[in-house]
Amino acid sequence: MKIYDGHKLLVIMTVFMLLAVSGCAREKMSDNDNSENVQSQITQELSTPYPTSTPYPTSTPYPISNSTRPQESPTPKVDALFIYNRAVHSLRIEEYTDAVNSFTQVIKRLPDLAIAYKGRGGAYYYSERIDFAIEDLTLALSIDPNLGGAHMYLGMIYRDQGDMIKAKEYLNTAVELIHPIRERWEMEVAIKTLRDLKDKTLQ
C-alpha cells in the first residue's frame, strides 16, 4: 500500500513537471512570437515612408484685404507739394485769397520752405498788402538768397514806391537767378517789368 502511494505520488509529480515545462515552452514561444511581431511592425513602419502632405502654395499666397490694413497718411512733404501746386495755380489765375491761404498751409507744414514765403509774398503783393509782402519776401531771401522770384517781387515793390535804382537792381538780379524753363512764368514777368522800367527811365 505504501509502495503504491509512493508510486502514485511520483506519477503526479512527474505530470506536474511535464506540464510546467510545457507551459514555460509555450510562454517562451509566445514571447518570441510577440517579439518577432513587434520587430516586424517597426521594420515595416520604418520602411514605409509617411505620406507627404501637400504644402500651401508659396507663389500664390492668400490675398490680404486692403480694408483690414490702415491706410498710411501722406508725409508732410508730399502733402505740402499738392497744396503748393494748388497755391501756385491760384496765384496765376489771380485768386489771391486762395493763394495766400494755400501758401500758409504749406508754410505750416514746411516752415523753412523759401518758395512758399515767396509765393505768399507775391499773392500779398498782387492783393496790395505790401507790408505783408515785404515781410514774406525778405524772409524768403534770408532762407535762400538766390531765390530769383523773391528778387522780382521786391523789385516790383520798389518800382511802385518810386525807387527806380533799387527796383532795377532787384530785377536784374531776378533775371540772372530765375530758371528760364522751370520758372518761365516768373522769367516772363521779370523781363517785362525790367523792360518797362528801362523805358520809363529813358523817357
Residue frames as a rotation matrix with the C-alpha (Angstrom) as fourth column:
MET 1
0.565 0.825 0.000 0.00
0.825 -0.565 0.000 0.00
0.000 0.000 -1.000 0.00
LYS 2
0.492 -0.485 -0.723 2.82
0.110 -0.789 0.604 2.34
-0.863 -0.377 -0.335 0.81
ILE 3
-0.598 -0.735 0.319 4.62
0.381 0.090 0.920 1.41
-0.705 0.672 0.227 -2.37
TYR 4
-0.133 0.651 0.747 1.51
0.986 0.009 0.167 2.10
0.102 0.759 -0.643 -4.37
ASP 5
0.806 0.436 -0.399 1.03
0.510 -0.855 0.096 5.50
-0.299 -0.281 -0.912 -2.72
GLY 6
0.051 -0.871 -0.488 4.66
0.045 -0.486 0.873 6.41
-0.998 -0.067 0.015 -3.37
HIS 7
-0.660 -0.264 0.704 4.36
0.653 0.261 0.711 5.38
-0.371 0.929 0.000 -6.99
LYS 8
0.304 0.872 0.383 1.17
0.947 -0.320 -0.023 7.37
0.102 0.370 -0.923 -7.34
LEU 9
0.697 -0.102 -0.709 2.83
0.245 -0.896 0.370 10.45
-0.673 -0.432 -0.600 -5.85
LEU 10
-0.391 -0.920 -0.017 5.78
0.212 -0.108 0.971 10.07
-0.896 0.376 0.237 -8.21
VAL 11
-0.389 0.330 0.860 3.46
0.921 0.176 0.349 9.93
-0.037 0.927 -0.372 -11.21
ILE 12
0.687 0.720 -0.101 1.59
0.722 -0.691 -0.018 13.04
-0.082 -0.061 -0.995 -10.10
MET 13
0.387 -0.627 -0.676 4.84
0.058 -0.716 0.696 14.97
-0.920 -0.309 -0.241 -9.59
THR 14
-0.608 -0.626 0.488 6.09
0.489 0.190 0.852 13.87
-0.626 0.756 0.191 -13.00
VAL 15
0.052 0.728 0.684 2.87
0.992 -0.116 0.048 15.05
0.115 0.676 -0.728 -14.64
PHE 16
0.827 0.252 -0.503 3.13
0.390 -0.901 0.190 18.42
-0.405 -0.354 -0.843 -12.91
MET 17
-0.062 -0.942 -0.328 6.74
0.092 -0.333 0.938 18.80
-0.994 0.028 0.108 -14.01
LEU 18
-0.587 -0.110 0.802 5.85
0.766 0.246 0.594 17.98
-0.263 0.963 -0.060 -17.59
LEU 19
0.466 0.837 0.286 3.00
0.878 -0.478 -0.031 20.48
0.111 0.266 -0.958 -17.52
ALA 20
0.647 -0.277 -0.710 5.25
0.191 -0.843 0.503 23.15
-0.738 -0.461 -0.493 -16.07
VAL 21
-0.465 -0.881 0.091 7.94
0.257 -0.036 0.966 22.57
-0.848 0.472 0.243 -18.68
SER 22
-0.345 0.416 0.841 5.34
0.938 0.143 0.314 22.59
0.010 0.898 -0.440 -21.44
GLY 23
0.717 0.667 -0.204 3.81
0.681 -0.733 -0.003 25.84
-0.151 -0.137 -0.979 -20.13
CYS 24
0.257 -0.715 -0.651 7.21
0.054 -0.662 0.748 27.53
-0.965 -0.227 -0.132 -20.00
ALA 25
-0.651 -0.519 0.555 7.93
0.532 0.210 0.820 26.41
-0.542 0.829 0.139 -23.54
ARG 26
0.096 0.770 0.630 4.63
0.983 -0.173 0.062 27.78
0.157 0.614 -0.774 -24.78
GLU 27
0.789 0.196 -0.583 5.16
0.398 -0.885 0.241 31.10
-0.469 -0.422 -0.776 -22.93
LYS 28
-0.158 -0.944 -0.289 8.65
0.126 -0.310 0.942 31.38
-0.979 0.113 0.168 -24.37
MET 29
-0.605 -0.003 0.797 7.38
0.777 0.220 0.590 30.66
-0.177 0.976 -0.131 -27.86
SER 30
0.493 0.858 0.143 4.58
0.868 -0.495 -0.024 33.19
0.050 0.137 -0.989 -27.34
ASP 31
0.545 -0.373 -0.751 7.09
0.156 -0.835 0.528 35.79
-0.824 -0.405 -0.397 -26.18
ASN 32
-0.560 -0.805 0.196 9.28
0.313 0.014 0.950 35.06
-0.767 0.594 0.244 -29.18
ASP 33
-0.248 0.565 0.787 6.28
0.965 0.071 0.253 35.37
0.087 0.822 -0.563 -31.49
ASN 34
0.765 0.557 -0.325 5.25
0.604 -0.795 0.059 38.69
-0.225 -0.242 -0.944 -29.91
SER 35
0.144 -0.810 -0.568 8.81
0.081 -0.562 0.823 39.97
-0.986 -0.165 -0.015 -30.12
GLU 36
-0.696 -0.395 0.600 9.01
0.574 0.195 0.795 38.97
-0.431 0.898 0.091 -33.77
ASN 37
0.181 0.856 0.485 5.65
0.975 -0.219 0.023 40.61
0.126 0.469 -0.874 -34.49
VAL 38
0.753 0.056 -0.656 6.68
0.316 -0.905 0.285 43.87
-0.578 -0.421 -0.699 -32.79
GLN 39
-0.273 -0.941 -0.201 10.03
0.099 -0.236 0.967 43.91
-0.957 0.244 0.158 -34.61
SER 40
-0.514 0.149 0.845 8.24
0.841 0.279 0.463 43.22
-0.167 0.949 -0.269 -37.90
GLN 41
0.585 0.809 0.068 5.85
0.811 -0.579 -0.085 46.12
-0.029 0.104 -0.994 -37.33
ILE 42
0.486 -0.488 -0.725 8.69
0.061 -0.809 0.585 48.51
-0.872 -0.329 -0.363 -36.51
THR 43
-0.583 -0.753 0.306 10.62
0.319 0.135 0.938 47.42
-0.747 0.644 0.162 -39.58
GLN 44
-0.195 0.600 0.776 7.56
0.979 0.073 0.189 47.87
0.057 0.797 -0.602 -41.76
GLU 45
0.760 0.515 -0.396 6.86
0.571 -0.820 0.029 51.31
-0.310 -0.248 -0.918 -40.27
LEU 46
0.139 -0.807 -0.575 10.40
-0.044 -0.585 0.810 52.46
-0.989 -0.087 -0.117 -40.86
SER 47
-0.710 -0.454 0.538 10.50
0.446 0.301 0.843 51.09
-0.544 0.839 -0.011 -44.39
THR 48
0.012 0.790 0.613 7.18
0.980 -0.132 0.151 52.69
0.200 0.599 -0.775 -45.34
PRO 49
-0.902 -0.402 0.155 7.57
0.372 -0.908 -0.191 56.47
0.218 -0.114 0.969 -45.74
TYR 50
-0.345 0.787 -0.512 5.00
0.471 -0.326 -0.819 58.75
-0.812 -0.524 -0.258 -44.26
PRO 51
0.225 0.474 0.851 2.64
0.973 -0.154 -0.172 60.23
0.049 0.867 -0.496 -46.83
THR 52
-0.817 -0.561 -0.132 3.82
0.557 -0.828 0.068 63.67
-0.148 -0.018 0.989 -47.89
SER 53
0.203 0.918 -0.340 1.16
0.729 -0.373 -0.573 66.30
-0.653 -0.132 -0.745 -47.33
THR 54
0.085 -0.094 0.992 0.64
0.881 -0.457 -0.119 68.89
0.465 0.884 0.044 -49.99
PRO 55
-0.561 -0.336 -0.757 2.08
0.717 -0.654 -0.241 72.21
-0.413 -0.678 0.608 -48.70
TYR 56
0.554 0.715 -0.426 0.28
0.433 -0.685 -0.586 75.51
-0.711 0.140 -0.689 -49.06
PRO 57
0.430 -0.408 0.805 1.33
0.843 -0.139 -0.520 77.22
0.324 0.902 0.285 -52.30
THR 58
-0.027 -0.550 -0.835 4.01
0.719 -0.591 0.365 79.82
-0.694 -0.591 0.411 -51.71
SER 59
-0.853 -0.372 0.365 3.75
0.518 -0.525 0.676 81.52
-0.060 0.766 0.640 -55.06
THR 60
-0.388 0.794 0.467 0.10
0.038 -0.493 0.869 82.42
0.921 0.355 0.161 -54.68
PRO 61
-0.945 0.001 -0.328 -0.48
0.328 0.067 -0.942 83.48
0.021 -0.998 -0.064 -51.07
TYR 62
-0.031 0.990 -0.135 -3.89
0.997 0.020 -0.080 84.20
-0.077 -0.137 -0.988 -49.74
PRO 63
-0.214 -0.033 0.976 -4.96
0.442 -0.894 0.066 87.72
0.871 0.446 0.206 -50.73
ILE 64
-0.600 -0.029 -0.800 -4.87
0.768 -0.302 -0.565 90.29
-0.225 -0.953 0.203 -47.96
SER 65
0.371 0.839 0.398 -7.80
0.884 -0.450 0.125 92.62
0.284 0.305 -0.909 -47.88
ASN 66
-0.547 -0.594 0.591 -6.82
0.449 -0.803 -0.392 96.26
0.707 0.051 0.705 -48.01
SER 67
0.272 0.760 0.591 -9.77
-0.181 -0.563 0.807 97.16
0.945 -0.326 -0.016 -45.86
THR 68
0.859 0.038 -0.510 -8.17
0.447 0.429 0.785 95.47
0.249 -0.902 0.352 -42.85
ARG 69
-0.124 -0.970 -0.209 -4.96
0.992 -0.122 -0.024 97.46
-0.003 -0.211 0.978 -43.12
PRO 70
0.505 0.325 -0.800 -4.81
0.444 -0.892 -0.081 101.10
-0.740 -0.314 -0.595 -42.08
GLN 71
0.665 -0.237 0.708 -4.03
0.638 -0.312 -0.704 103.49
0.387 0.920 -0.057 -44.88
GLU 72
-0.229 -0.826 -0.514 -0.83
0.931 -0.340 0.131 105.42
-0.283 -0.449 0.848 -44.45
SER 73
0.788 0.456 -0.414 -1.33
0.369 -0.888 -0.275 109.14
-0.493 0.064 -0.868 -44.25
PRO 74
0.635 -0.571 0.520 0.77
0.490 -0.222 -0.843 111.19
0.597 0.790 0.139 -46.69
THR 75
-0.134 -0.773 -0.619 4.01
0.984 -0.176 0.007 112.63
-0.114 -0.609 0.785 -45.34
PRO 76
0.354 0.275 -0.894 4.15
0.361 -0.922 -0.140 116.39
-0.863 -0.273 -0.426 -44.70
LYS 77
-0.592 -0.654 -0.471 6.37
-0.191 -0.454 0.870 116.90
-0.783 0.605 0.144 -47.74
VAL 78
-0.846 0.331 0.418 4.06
0.531 0.449 0.719 115.05
0.050 0.830 -0.555 -50.11
ASP 79
0.154 0.946 -0.284 1.01
0.955 -0.216 -0.203 116.74
-0.254 -0.240 -0.937 -48.63
ALA 80
0.129 -0.178 -0.976 2.67
0.146 -0.970 0.196 120.15
-0.981 -0.168 -0.099 -48.90
LEU 81
-0.861 -0.498 0.103 3.60
0.145 -0.047 0.988 119.51
-0.488 0.866 0.112 -52.53
PHE 82
-0.382 0.806 0.451 -0.04
0.902 0.219 0.373 119.13
0.202 0.550 -0.810 -53.57
ILE 83
0.510 0.586 -0.630 -1.05
0.733 -0.679 -0.038 122.23
-0.450 -0.443 -0.775 -51.63
TYR 84
-0.257 -0.692 -0.675 1.86
0.099 -0.713 0.694 124.21
-0.961 0.111 0.252 -53.09
ASN 85
-0.884 -0.044 0.466 0.86
0.458 0.117 0.881 123.34
-0.093 0.992 -0.083 -56.65
ARG 86
0.100 0.989 0.106 -2.68
0.980 -0.116 0.163 124.42
0.174 0.088 -0.981 -55.89
ALA 87
0.379 -0.024 -0.925 -1.39
0.488 -0.844 0.222 127.69
-0.786 -0.536 -0.308 -54.40
VAL 88
-0.697 -0.683 -0.216 0.73
0.124 -0.412 0.903 128.45
-0.706 0.603 0.372 -57.48
HIS 89
-0.613 0.556 0.561 -2.26
0.753 0.197 0.628 127.76
0.239 0.808 -0.539 -59.71
SER 90
0.433 0.805 -0.405 -4.43
0.888 -0.459 0.036 130.13
-0.157 -0.375 -0.914 -57.64
LEU 91
-0.022 -0.537 -0.843 -1.75
0.261 -0.817 0.514 132.82
-0.965 -0.209 0.158 -57.89
ARG 92
-0.897 -0.418 0.145 -1.55
0.222 -0.141 0.965 132.58
-0.383 0.897 0.219 -61.67
ILE 93
-0.394 0.824 0.406 -5.31
0.753 0.035 0.658 132.74
0.528 0.565 -0.634 -62.16
GLU 94
-0.674 -0.025 0.738 -5.42
-0.165 -0.969 -0.184 135.77
0.720 -0.246 0.649 -59.80
GLU 95
0.598 0.755 -0.268 -7.25
0.117 0.249 0.961 134.02
0.793 -0.607 0.061 -56.97
TYR 96
-0.215 -0.883 0.418 -5.05
-0.279 -0.355 -0.892 135.77
0.936 -0.308 -0.170 -54.44
THR 97
0.147 0.328 0.933 -7.01
-0.984 -0.053 0.173 134.99
0.106 -0.943 0.315 -51.27
ASP 98
0.979 0.204 0.019 -6.97
-0.205 0.978 0.032 131.28
-0.012 -0.035 0.999 -52.06
ALA 99
0.427 -0.895 -0.131 -3.28
0.165 0.220 -0.961 131.53
0.889 0.389 0.241 -52.91
VAL 100
-0.205 -0.486 0.849 -2.45
-0.739 -0.492 -0.460 133.18
0.642 -0.722 -0.258 -49.58
ASN 101
0.492 0.488 0.721 -4.40
-0.852 0.441 0.283 130.53
-0.179 -0.753 0.633 -47.66
SER 102
0.974 -0.129 -0.187 -2.79
0.054 0.932 -0.359 127.66
0.221 0.340 0.914 -49.56
PHE 103
0.127 -0.985 0.118 0.74
-0.024 -0.122 -0.992 129.02
0.992 0.123 -0.039 -49.20
THR 104
-0.031 -0.071 0.997 0.06
-0.942 -0.331 -0.053 129.48
0.334 -0.941 -0.057 -45.48
GLN 105
0.872 0.375 0.315 -0.87
-0.455 0.858 0.238 125.79
-0.181 -0.351 0.919 -45.19
VAL 106
0.678 -0.700 -0.225 2.39
0.272 0.524 -0.807 124.87
0.683 0.486 0.546 -46.90
ILE 107
-0.112 -0.753 0.648 4.38
-0.449 -0.544 -0.709 127.07
0.887 -0.370 -0.277 -44.52
LYS 108
0.410 0.331 0.850 2.73
-0.912 0.155 0.380 125.40
-0.006 -0.931 0.365 -41.51
ARG 109
0.992 -0.025 0.125 3.93
0.028 0.999 -0.027 122.04
-0.124 0.030 0.992 -42.78
LEU 110
0.275 -0.939 0.208 7.34
0.947 0.227 -0.227 123.17
0.166 0.260 0.951 -44.04
PRO 111
0.857 0.199 -0.476 8.29
0.367 -0.883 0.292 126.37
-0.362 -0.425 -0.829 -42.19
ASP 112
0.003 -0.931 -0.364 11.72
-0.020 -0.364 0.931 126.57
-1.000 0.005 -0.020 -43.85
LEU 113
-0.039 0.048 0.998 10.47
0.927 0.376 0.019 126.38
-0.374 0.926 -0.059 -47.44
ALA 114
-0.659 -0.355 -0.664 11.62
0.216 -0.934 0.285 129.62
-0.721 0.044 0.692 -49.04
ILE 115
-0.943 0.282 0.177 9.49
0.133 -0.166 0.977 129.30
0.305 0.945 0.119 -52.18
ALA 116
-0.106 0.944 -0.312 6.35
0.944 0.194 0.267 129.15
0.312 -0.266 -0.912 -50.03
TYR 117
0.005 0.032 -0.999 7.17
0.605 -0.796 -0.022 132.54
-0.796 -0.605 -0.023 -48.47
LYS 118
-0.903 -0.355 -0.243 7.98
0.008 -0.578 0.816 133.88
-0.430 0.735 0.525 -51.93
GLY 119
-0.684 0.698 0.211 4.65
0.528 0.274 0.804 132.66
0.503 0.662 -0.556 -53.29
ARG 120
0.197 0.786 -0.586 2.66
0.979 -0.186 0.080 134.10
-0.046 -0.590 -0.806 -50.43
GLY 121
-0.341 -0.401 -0.850 4.62
0.364 -0.890 0.274 137.34
-0.867 -0.216 0.450 -50.71
GLY 122
-0.991 -0.001 0.132 3.62
0.128 -0.267 0.955 137.50
0.035 0.964 0.265 -54.39
ALA 123
-0.230 0.972 -0.035 -0.02
0.815 0.212 0.539 136.90
0.532 0.096 -0.841 -53.51
TYR 124
0.153 0.217 -0.964 0.18
0.811 -0.585 -0.003 139.66
-0.564 -0.782 -0.266 -50.89
TYR 125
-0.763 -0.515 -0.390 1.76
0.193 -0.758 0.622 141.98
-0.616 0.400 0.678 -53.47
TYR 126
-0.862 0.442 0.247 -0.99
0.244 -0.065 0.968 141.47
0.444 0.895 -0.051 -56.04
SER 127
0.147 0.940 -0.307 -3.67
0.848 0.040 0.528 141.89
0.509 -0.338 -0.792 -53.37
GLU 128
0.103 -0.203 0.974 -1.98
0.004 -0.979 -0.205 145.19
0.995 0.025 -0.100 -52.36
ARG 129
0.998 0.050 -0.025 -0.96
0.022 0.059 0.998 144.05
0.051 -0.997 0.058 -48.89
ILE 130
0.563 -0.824 0.055 2.53
-0.216 -0.211 -0.953 145.42
0.797 0.525 -0.297 -49.33
ASP 131
0.126 -0.551 0.825 3.77
-0.981 -0.191 0.022 145.24
0.146 -0.812 -0.565 -45.74
PHE 132
0.574 0.132 0.808 2.99
-0.381 0.917 0.120 141.54
-0.725 -0.377 0.576 -45.53
ALA 133
0.975 -0.218 0.038 4.55
0.125 0.403 -0.907 141.04
0.182 0.889 0.420 -48.96
ILE 134
0.344 -0.902 0.261 7.83
-0.611 -0.426 -0.667 142.70
0.713 0.070 -0.698 -47.94
GLU 135
0.175 -0.244 0.954 7.96
-0.928 0.282 0.242 140.65
-0.328 -0.928 -0.177 -44.75
ASP 136
0.767 0.174 0.618 7.48
-0.061 0.978 -0.200 137.33
-0.639 0.116 0.761 -46.56
LEU 137
0.901 -0.430 0.059 9.84
0.098 0.070 -0.993 138.17
0.423 0.900 0.105 -49.42
THR 138
0.238 -0.834 0.498 12.58
-0.846 -0.430 -0.316 139.29
0.477 -0.346 -0.808 -47.04
LEU 139
0.272 -0.074 0.959 12.16
-0.709 0.659 0.252 136.09
-0.651 -0.748 0.127 -45.04
ALA 140
0.963 0.102 0.251 12.33
0.092 0.748 -0.657 134.04
-0.255 0.655 0.711 -48.24
LEU 141
0.629 -0.774 0.067 15.66
-0.202 -0.246 -0.948 135.64
0.751 0.583 -0.311 -49.17
SER 142
0.142 -0.573 0.807 17.02
-0.990 -0.098 0.105 135.05
0.019 -0.813 -0.581 -45.67
ILE 143
0.521 0.094 0.848 16.41
-0.252 0.966 0.047 131.33
-0.815 -0.239 0.527 -46.24
ASP 144
0.192 -0.411 0.891 17.54
0.857 0.513 0.052 131.29
-0.478 0.753 0.451 -49.89
PRO 145
-0.028 -0.267 -0.963 19.39
-0.027 -0.963 0.267 134.41
-0.999 0.033 0.020 -51.11
ASN 146
-0.911 -0.382 -0.157 19.39
-0.180 0.025 0.983 133.03
-0.371 0.924 -0.091 -54.67
LEU 147
-0.278 0.895 0.348 15.62
0.763 0.426 -0.487 132.87
-0.584 0.130 -0.801 -54.96
GLY 148
-0.909 -0.240 0.342 15.05
0.414 -0.626 0.661 134.88
0.055 0.742 0.668 -58.12
GLY 149
-0.133 0.956 0.263 11.28
0.666 -0.110 0.738 135.23
0.734 0.273 -0.622 -57.74
ALA 150
0.421 0.224 -0.879 11.65
0.870 -0.375 0.320 136.99
-0.258 -0.899 -0.353 -54.39
HIS 151
-0.619 -0.682 -0.389 14.05
0.468 -0.718 0.516 139.47
-0.631 0.137 0.764 -56.00
MET 152
-0.727 0.388 0.566 11.49
0.517 -0.233 0.824 140.04
0.451 0.892 -0.032 -58.75
TYR 153
0.317 0.936 -0.152 8.63
0.807 -0.182 0.562 140.89
0.499 -0.300 -0.813 -56.41
LEU 154
0.232 -0.302 -0.925 10.80
0.729 -0.575 0.371 143.19
-0.644 -0.760 0.087 -54.31
GLY 155
-0.842 -0.525 0.125 11.94
0.454 -0.563 0.691 144.94
-0.293 0.639 0.712 -57.49
MET 156
-0.351 0.805 0.479 8.30
0.605 -0.195 0.772 145.48
0.714 0.561 -0.418 -58.44
ILE 157
0.508 0.511 -0.694 7.53
0.861 -0.300 0.410 146.87
0.002 -0.806 -0.592 -54.99
TYR 158
-0.242 -0.686 -0.687 10.45
0.568 -0.673 0.473 149.33
-0.786 -0.276 0.553 -55.19
ARG 159
-0.836 0.024 0.549 9.30
0.503 -0.367 0.782 150.34
0.221 0.930 0.295 -58.67
ASP 160
0.138 0.982 0.128 5.81
0.739 -0.188 0.646 151.09
0.659 0.005 -0.752 -57.33
GLN 161
0.562 0.022 -0.827 7.33
0.742 -0.455 0.492 153.09
-0.365 -0.890 -0.272 -54.50
GLY 162
0.992 -0.117 0.050 9.38
-0.072 -0.840 -0.537 155.13
0.105 0.529 -0.842 -56.95
ASP 163
0.331 -0.930 0.161 12.81
-0.534 -0.044 0.844 153.81
-0.778 -0.365 -0.512 -56.01
MET 164
0.896 0.114 -0.429 13.98
-0.442 0.322 -0.838 153.00
0.043 0.940 0.339 -59.52
ILE 165
-0.048 -0.992 -0.116 17.58
-0.908 0.092 -0.409 152.31
0.417 0.086 -0.905 -58.58
LYS 166
-0.558 -0.114 0.822 16.67
-0.625 0.709 -0.326 149.53
-0.546 -0.696 -0.467 -56.14
ALA 167
0.535 0.824 0.186 13.96
-0.426 0.453 -0.783 148.31
-0.730 0.339 0.593 -58.47
LYS 168
0.657 -0.344 -0.670 16.41
-0.672 0.135 -0.728 147.91
0.341 0.929 -0.142 -61.32
GLU 169
-0.417 -0.872 0.256 18.96
-0.889 0.332 -0.316 146.23
0.191 -0.359 -0.914 -59.05
TYR 170
-0.319 0.366 0.874 16.48
-0.481 0.732 -0.483 143.63
-0.817 -0.574 -0.058 -57.79
LEU 171
0.737 0.668 -0.102 15.00
-0.403 0.313 -0.860 143.00
-0.543 0.675 0.500 -61.23
ASN 172
0.308 -0.718 -0.624 18.41
-0.843 0.099 -0.529 142.48
0.442 0.689 -0.575 -62.85
THR 173
-0.658 -0.525 0.541 19.29
-0.736 0.601 -0.311 140.01
-0.162 -0.603 -0.782 -60.10
ALA 174
0.122 0.815 0.567 15.96
-0.449 0.555 -0.700 138.27
-0.885 -0.169 0.434 -60.65
VAL 175
0.788 0.168 -0.593 16.60
-0.616 0.182 -0.766 137.78
-0.021 0.969 0.247 -64.36
GLU 176
-0.174 -0.944 -0.281 20.01
-0.859 0.285 -0.424 136.30
0.481 0.168 -0.861 -63.58
LEU 177
-0.774 -0.206 0.598 18.67
-0.578 0.617 -0.535 133.84
-0.259 -0.760 -0.597 -60.99
ILE 178
0.214 0.946 0.243 15.27
-0.663 0.324 -0.675 132.76
-0.717 -0.017 0.697 -62.32
HIS 179
-0.589 -0.369 0.719 15.38
0.166 0.815 0.555 129.48
-0.791 0.446 -0.419 -64.22
PRO 180
-0.684 0.286 -0.671 14.24
-0.674 -0.600 0.431 130.19
-0.279 0.747 0.603 -67.80
ILE 181
-0.590 0.475 -0.653 12.38
-0.245 0.665 0.705 126.88
0.769 0.576 -0.276 -68.21
ARG 182
-0.555 0.352 -0.754 11.30
0.737 0.629 -0.249 125.68
0.387 -0.694 -0.608 -64.80
GLU 183
-0.184 0.443 -0.877 10.26
0.661 -0.605 -0.444 129.21
-0.727 -0.662 -0.182 -63.76
ARG 184
-0.647 -0.115 0.754 9.29
0.744 -0.316 0.589 130.54
0.170 0.942 0.290 -67.16
TRP 185
0.408 0.888 0.213 6.24
0.775 -0.460 0.434 132.42
0.483 -0.012 -0.875 -65.87
GLU 186
0.670 -0.235 -0.704 8.34
0.464 -0.608 0.645 134.42
-0.579 -0.759 -0.298 -63.40
MET 187
-0.439 -0.886 0.151 11.02
0.650 -0.198 0.733 134.99
-0.620 0.420 0.663 -66.02
GLU 188
-0.285 0.416 0.863 8.49
0.838 -0.329 0.435 136.49
0.465 0.848 -0.255 -68.41
VAL 189
0.787 0.599 -0.149 7.14
0.582 -0.639 0.503 138.80
0.207 -0.482 -0.851 -65.69
ALA 190
0.368 -0.726 -0.581 10.64
0.493 -0.378 0.784 139.87
-0.788 -0.575 0.219 -64.61
ILE 191
-0.589 -0.616 0.522 11.82
0.754 -0.188 0.629 140.61
-0.289 0.765 0.576 -68.16
LYS 192
0.042 0.705 0.708 8.68
0.781 -0.465 0.417 142.58
0.624 0.535 -0.570 -68.99
THR 193
0.851 0.273 -0.449 8.88
0.517 -0.594 0.617 144.57
-0.098 -0.757 -0.646 -65.75
LEU 194
0.008 -0.936 -0.351 12.57
0.534 -0.292 0.793 145.35
-0.845 -0.194 0.498 -66.29
ARG 195
-0.551 -0.157 0.820 11.92
0.828 -0.224 0.513 146.38
0.103 0.962 0.254 -69.90
ASP 196
0.470 0.796 0.381 9.10
0.672 -0.603 0.431 148.70
0.572 0.053 -0.818 -68.85
LEU 197
0.694 -0.275 -0.665 11.33
0.504 -0.474 0.722 150.13
-0.514 -0.837 -0.191 -66.12
LYS 198
-0.420 -0.904 0.083 14.09
0.663 -0.243 0.708 150.91
-0.620 0.353 0.701 -68.62
ASP 199
-0.258 0.411 0.874 11.60
0.829 -0.371 0.419 152.51
0.496 0.833 -0.245 -70.97
LYS 200
0.798 0.587 -0.136 10.37
0.560 -0.639 0.527 154.79
0.223 -0.496 -0.839 -68.19
THR 201
0.327 -0.762 -0.558 13.92
0.540 -0.334 0.772 155.69
-0.776 -0.554 0.303 -67.26
LEU 202
-0.584 -0.578 0.570 14.71
0.780 -0.206 0.590 156.73
-0.224 0.790 0.571 -70.85
GLN 203
0.187 0.756 0.627 11.65
0.848 -0.447 0.286 158.98
0.496 0.478 -0.725 -71.14
